[in-house]
């Protein structure tokens, strides 16, 4: 997938989350461990959101245990840097041709 398509999917995900009451804190947060696509807050909890999209296959399968491990490490780095003590979770937003799905509090 091209970077432009990935950026478009992330923009769709941001709009989708905002329409559902999320406040977007940051996009494309980097650490030495990896990247988190979207960091949002809703209901007093932080949400570290991975966005996946694609056609011809189910993009959910691109969220692997290795990827989740990197997200967790990056979330810890972000929390330390930000000084936040809010509860947090990892979410995924899956952008498909036929719609968007929000998977909340995913684990491995």
Secondary structure, DSSP 8 states (H G I E B T S, - for coil): --HHHHHHHHHHHHHHHHHTT-EEEEEEEEETTEEEEEEEEETTEEEEEEEEE-SSS-GGGG--HHHHHHHHHHHHHHHHHHT---EEEEEEEEEETTEEEEE-S---
